[in-house]
């Protein structure tokens, strides 16, 4: 196989056009096989970027030249071409290859971002550094998808890059999709402005010549500028990028390696920021991906029966049938957040804003002000991008927006940027916010109803990526209270959300050795006064949550117990995730390693009870 002979980008230089076609086919097959073997990963986005990545590595000298990838799930091919093809058997496995670029893996990986729309800002910063006296003359190339270009930060980066005039090449990988089909009119208005280095050099010479001519030169120079502008207005659509000070060229066929190489080489001759627009097909070369109209097999996940997401999908349709004012908002992820069935049932009430979480939140505030009941469905990790808007646009105005956060807690294979461990610590600091954490499939529907029915201000419901336990009606809470699961005398365990299962299992194991534990399902913040009173009646308390320990719900419980106790307060142990970036592995393995499972909780309880006994 040709792929076996590629140990680095320099090996691509010796390949003929025919060999490059063969190599592209081998890479696509290797991606399909690797994702299947790993049991997950980003498929469609990488299949569409094969020829583009080959061209990039043939034109630019990585790592001497800096290649940056926005939302690194389109960087598998880059990894293969930089010596890591043989490691794909470990893709997204503990201790194995990351699903995103990783500075720890390779000198070819400059940034390990997987939150979209950031790369142009990185490019601007690196371009400024390269033109400083500390710079080393490296060329800056940033690849961004059309979906990521819907994010506000991308426009901020473009604005500053154009204003600065710093030299950087922005490759717009346009496949008409973000996760789902791209929500943007920008692609419809991108002008086909041809870039010819010879023309640019001649135009520059003419500008200098006219500038140097006495008397009439200045007038001729102004006339030439006017003619150029008029011609552009006459024959080309409005040049969005050029109005920001960034030259544009394209669009080019992103699967034509030779054509893309030529466009990139031409772009290197422009002394300033430039966008090279290439058109690619997400999922190219893999029939199941090409035929997936929703997300082109962006990843291999879906709406799994029995999951918390499925429970939400079912619940929001039920609520919407009785609430005509209910609308659902998502940020380019209607499928993975469970909103597609809602959109099929109520197409006019599903609003996809693209990769624009900040806009989604503030827009929801406006909708609420206008009498609607907006439900904003995001991944927990992505809500952190809009916490300012949650606090000051929704919270400060007391608007009844419901935030439904999928993939909360430890998510596993996607790694540090996707663990949803900050949301509880953040939203519980928003005045007037109510937080719900379901522990079962049935709790999701109850909590969505209660958030809409009982909360006059903002509310958040957060759930895990994992399967949801299905329980009987007597095991489902209600309202704005906790739920007493079992009573004991030796210690009290207060469990948040999915951690209830670990608490119940640990309590059973402890009971076998004569240690009686009370267990509460916390369910809601603000904290239930009856639950806190019950906890204070025990000599020891353990809280457990799949969120950050410092500033989380357990810390709130510990503070409340300390303030409200008269005399000697119970000993409180707070279990949660540490303040560190947690690498990728299976979610259950990570939780076990952190002591956030039944075994870890049981061990903590035994040690605590033993320490307190005479």
N, C-alpha and C positions, 0 to 999 in steps of 0.2 A: 504493500500500500504506500502511496505517496505520503500520506499523513505521517507514517512512521519515520519518514526521513526528514521531517520538519522539527528541528530542535530549537529554532529561533527564527525571528523575522528575516534574517539575512538569507536563509535557505530558500526563500520565495523568489529571490532575484534570478535564479538560474532556470526557473520553470517557464516553459513555452505556454502560449495561450491555450493550447489543447490540454496541456497538463494541468493548468489552473482550473479548467472546467471539471476535470476528473477529481482534482483535489476538493473542489466545492461539493461534489457529490459525496465524497468520502466523509467530509466534515458533517454534512447533514445527517448521514447515517449514524455517525458516531454520536451526534447530539441526541437523536431519537433513541438509540440503544442505551446511552448513559442515563437519560431521564427515566426511561423505563426501569432500568436496573436500580436507580436510586429511589424509585417509588414516588417521584415528584421532582419538580423543578420548572424552570421557565423554558418552554419549548418554542412556541410560535415566534416570539420576538427574536430569538437567536437564529432560527431557520431563515428568517427574512434578511438577516444582516451578514450573510456569509460572503458574498461577493464584495460588498462594501468594505468589510474588514480586511479582506485580502488586498484590495486596492490601497487602503490606508497604510498597511504594513509594507507594501511595495514602494510607496511614495515617501513615507516618513521613516526616520531612523529611530525607532523606539529602543531603549528608553532615553536616548539622547534628545529626541523630540518627545514632547509631552502629549500623550494621547489620553483624553479624558472621556469618561462614559457617564452620561446622565442615566439615572436608574439602571444600575449595572446589570440588570437581567438581560441585556442585549450583548453581554461581553463574553459569553462562552467561547465564541470563535477566537476572540482576542486571547483568551487563556490558552486555547489549543495552539495557537501560532507562536506563543511565547514560552513554549517548553513544558506545558502542563497537560498535553493530550493524554498521556499515560496515567494521569492521576484522576481521570474522570470516573473511574470505578468507585472512588470515595466521595463523589459529589454529594455535598450536604450531609455527609456522615460525620459523626463525632471525630474530631482530629483530622478530618479529611478536607477536601477542596471546598472552599466557600462557594455559595451560589452567586456571589457578587465579587467584584474586584476587591482585592485585599492587599494592603500594603505589606502585611506580614508574609504573604505568599511570594511576591515577585516585585522586582524593581520596575517592572513594566506597569504596575498598578499604582497610580498616583493618588486616587481617591477611592474610597469604598462606600460611596453613597448609594442608598437604595430608596431614598425619598426624592421624588422627582423635582425637576425644574431648577436645580441648583448649579448645573455645570457651567452655564455662561458666566455666572458670578465667579466661580473658580477660575475660569479662563481669563476673565478680566484681571483678577488679582495676580495670576501668574504672568500675564502679559506686562503688567506694571512692573513686576519684579524683574522680568527679563530685560526691560529697557532701563533699569536702574544700574548703577555701577556694580552691584552685586550679581547682575545677570550674566548668564553664560551663552547667550545667543541661541537658546533653544526655541524651536518652533512650537507654537501652542495650537493644538487641534482638539476641539470639543465636539462630541457627537450627542445630539439631542433628538428625541423623537417628537413628532408633531403633537402627540398627546401631552408630553411634558411642556410643550410650548404654550399650552393653555394655562399653565400656572403663572401667577402674578410675579413670582421671583424671576422667572425667565425674562419677562418684559423689563423688570428693573435692571437685570444684568445687561440686556441689549441696549437699554437707554444709556447706561454708564459706559459701556464699551464703545458705542458709537460716539458719544460725547468726547471720550478720551482720545479716540483715533488710534489706540494701541493695536498692534498687529496680532491678529488671532484669526483662525479659521474655524467657523462654526458649521459643522455638517448637520444639516436638517434631514434626518432619516424619516421620511414621510410615508407611512404605510396606512394612513387613514384611520389609525387606531391608537388608543392609549392602552387601556386594559380592554375596554369595550370600544366600539367605534368612537372616534374622536369627536368631541363636541366643540366645534370651532368653525368660524367663518373665515379664519385667516387663510386656510388652505385654498379657499375659493378665490381669494384676492391676491395670491402670490404672483407677482409679475414675472414673465419670462424675459429677464434682462440679460442679454448675452454679454459675456466677459471675454474680451480678446486682448491678450497682453500686448500685442503689437499695436492695436488701436489705442490702448491706454498709454503706452510709451509715446506714440505719435501725438496724442492729445496733450500729454504733458509738455512735450517739446514745443507744440504750437502755443500753449498757454504761456510758456516762458518767453517765446519769441514775441508774442503780442505785448506781453507785459513790458518788454524792453524797448519797444518801439516808441519814439517820442510822439506826443500829442495824440495821434490817432490810435495808437496801440490800445489805450485804456478803453476807448469806445468800442473798438473791434472785439476786445476781450469780453466786454459786457454783452455785446451782440451775440457772440458765440455761445455764451452761457444761456442766453435767452432762447436761442435756436434749439440748443440741446434740450432744455426743459420743455419747450413747445413740442418738439418731436416726440419726447417721451410721453407727454400727455396725449398726443394725437394717436400714436401707434401702440402704446403700452398701457396696461392697467396701472393704477396708482401703486407706486413702489413703497410698500409698507416699510421694508427694512431700510431702504435708502433715506426715507424721511427721518429715520432714527440715526442716520449717519453710518449705517452698515451697508456695504455694497452687497448686492445679491446676484447670484448666477444660478441658472437652472430653469426648469427642473431637468435632471438627467436620469436615465435608466439606472437604478441602483444595482441591477443585476448584470450590467455590462461592465466587466472589470476594466477593459481598456478605456472605455469612455469615462468612467469615474476617475481612473488614474489621470487622464488628460485634464479633466476638470480640476482635480486637486493640484496638479502641477501648475496649471494656469493661476490658480488661486494663490499659490505661494509667491507669485510675482507681484501681487498687489500689496502695497505698503500701507496697510490699515486693516480694520476688521472686515471680514467678508463671510457671507453665508453661502454655502454650496448646498443646493437643494437637490436631494436624490429621492426618487420614488422607488419603494420596495414593496414586496408582497409578504405580509406577515404569515408565517407558516409555510412558506414556499417549499415545494418539493416533497411535502408529506400530506397525502390526500386527506386524512382525518382532520388536519389543521386547516387546510384550504377550504374544507367543506363546513367548518365550524363558523357559522355566520355571526355568532355572538362575540367570541374573543379569539378566534383563530388558534385555539389551544395555547393561549398566552401561558397558562400553566395547566397542570393535569387535575386540578381540583374541581369541585362542583358542589352543588347543593346536596349534601348528604342526608338521607333520611335519618331521623333520630338525633340530629345535631341541634345545638342551640340556635344556629342560623335557620334551620328548617322551622324551628318553633317560632322564631320571629317572623319568618315569611308567612306562616299560617296566621299568626296573631294580627299582623298589621292589616291583612285583607279583611279579617273579621271586624276590626275596629273601623276600618274605612267604610265598610258597608253601612255602619250605623252613624258615621260622622262624615257628612259630605264636605266639611271644612278641613279634613285631614289631607295633608300633602306629604309626599316623601321626597327627600333630597339626598343625592349621593354625589360623590366626587370621582366619576369615571369608573365606578365599580358596582353597577347595578346587579351583576350576576353574583359576585362573591359575597355581597352583603345580603343576598336573599331577596332582592327587590324585583327581580324579573317577573315572577308571578303577579306581583302587585301591579307592575307596569302593563302586563297583558290584560289585567282586569280593569285597571283605571289608567289608561295611557296618558290622559291629560293631567293626571295628578302625580306623575313621577317626573322629577326634575333632575337631570344629570348636568352638573355644572362644569364637568371636566376636572382636571387635576387642580382644583382651586378650593382647598378646604377653608381658607380664610373667607373667601367670598361666600361659600356655602353657609357658613355660620352667620355672617352678618345679614345675608339675604334672608335667612330663616328668621332672624330678628325682625326684619321688615315685614315679612309675611305674617308673623304673629301680631305685630302692631296693627296690621290690616284686618285682623279677625280670623286668620287661618290657624290651623294647628299643625305646624311643621314638625316632622320627624326626620332628623338628620342621621343617616346611616353611614358610618365610617369604620375603618379599622382603628383600634384604640391607639396604635402608634401614630396614626396620621392626625388624630385630634390634637396632639401636642403641637402641631404646626399652627394651630389656630387658637391656642389658649388665651391669647390677648383678646380675640374677638368673643370667645366664650365668656370671659370675665367682664369686659366693658361694653360690649355691644348687646349681649344677651343678659348677663347677670345684673349689670348696673341698671338696666332698664326693666328688670324683673319680668322678662318675656317668657311665656310658657313654651319654650322650645324643648323637645325631647331628643336627646342624643342617644343613639343606639350604637354601642361600640362592640364590634365583632373582633375576634382575635385578641381578646384581652388576656393579660397574664403572659406566661411563658408560652410562646408559639412553636419553638423548636427549630426546624430546619433552615429557616430564613435568616437566623442569626441576630446579632445585636440590634440592628436597626428596626427589626420587626417585632421584638418582644414588646407586648403592651403592658409595661410595668409601671408607667408613670401616671396613668390616667386617674387612678383613685386619689393619689397624693395631690394632684393638681385640682381636680374638679371639686373635691371636698373643701377647698379653700375659697371657692366662689360663693359669696354671701347669697343665701336664698336657694342654693342648689340642693336638690334631693338626689341621692345616689341609691340605685337599686342593683343588687348583685344576685341573680338567680342561681339556685343550686340544682335545678331540675328543668326538664323540658316544659313541664306544666307551669312552673314559676314564671317563665318568660311572658306568657300570655297574660297572666294575672298582673304582672308588674307593668306591662305596657298599658293595660287598661287603667291601673291605678295612677300611673304617671299622667295619663290624659284626663282622668276623672278627678283626682285629688290634688294635683300640684298646680298652683296658680302661678308659679315661677318656673325656672328651668329645672329639668330633671335629666339624669343620665342612667341608662341601663347598660351594663357591661357583662359580656359573656365570653367564654373560652372557645377556642377552635375545636376542642375535643367533643366527643359524643356527650350528650346530655342524659343523665339518668331519668328514667320514666318512673313516676311515683304515683301512689294512690291519692285520692282527694284529701285524706286526713294528714298527708305529709306536705301539703301546700299551704304556705302562709297567705296572709291577706293584709291589705292596708299598709300603714306606715310603721309597722311593728316588726320585731324579731320573732322567731319561732322557737319555742322550747322543744328540743328533740328528745332529750332524756335527762333524768335527774340523778344526781349523786351527791356525795358529801365531801370527797377528798380534794377535788379541784374542779374548775370550770373551764371548758374549752369553748371559745367563741370563734366560729369559722365563718369566713367570708366567701360567698359564691361556691364555686366548684370544690373548694377546700373542705366543704361539709362532708364529702364522701370519705376523705382521709380522717376527719375527726370521728366519724361514726365507727370506722374500722379500728382506729386506735382505742376508742372507748371500749369496744368489745374485747380487744386483746387485754386491756388493763383490767377489765372486770373479771377475767379468768384468773387473775392473780390477786383478787380482792381489793382492787383500787377502783373506787366508784367515781365516775366522772359525769358531771353535768355537761351537756352539749347544747349550745345555742346556734341556730342559723341566724347570723346577724341581719341579713336581708337588706336593711335600709340604713342610710345615714341622712339626717340626724339620728343619733343612736336612741334606741328604745329605752326609756327610763326603767321599765320593768326588767329588762334584760340586765341593765347595769346593777340594779338592786340585787338581783339574783346572784350575779357574779361576785358582788361584795360579801356575800354570805359564805364564801369559800376561802380557805387559807391560801389558795394558789389559783392563778388564772393564766391560761395560755391563749393567745390570739394567733390565728394563722390565716394568711392571705397570699395570693399569687400576684402580689404587687410589691413595690419597693417598701422596705421596712420603715425607713426614716420618713416620717411625715405621712404615713399611710393610715389606714383605718385602725390598725392595732395600736399605733401610737396615740390616736385619738381616744381609744378605749382606755389605755393606760393613764392618760392625762385626766380623763373623767373620773376614773376610779380613785386616783390620788387626791383629786380636789373634793370629792364627795364623801370620802371615808372619814368616819369619826373614830378616833383612837388608832390602833395599829391597822394599817392598810394591808390588803392581801399582796403577796408577791406576784408580780405580773411579768410574764415572758412574752415578748412580741416576736413572732416568726414571720418572715417575709423575705423578699429577695434583697440581696446586698446592693450597695451603691457602687456598681461596677458594670462594665459591658460584658454581657454573657454570650459566649460563643454558641454556634449552632450545634445542635444534637437533637435527638428525639425529646419531645417535651417531657415525657414521664421520666426519662433518664436525668434531665436537668433538674427537675423537681426533687428527685430522689437524692441527687448530689447535694442539693441545697438543704436537705432535711425537710422538705415541704411535701412529704407523703406520709402515709400511715405509719411506716416504720420510723421515720425521723421524729414524727410527733409523739409516738409512743415512747421513744427513748428520752425525749425531752421531758415528758410527763413523769416518767419513772425517776429520772434524776432529780426533778424538782420536788416530788413527793418525798423521796428518800432524804433530801437535804432538810426538809421541814420537820420530819418525824424525830422525836427524841432518841 
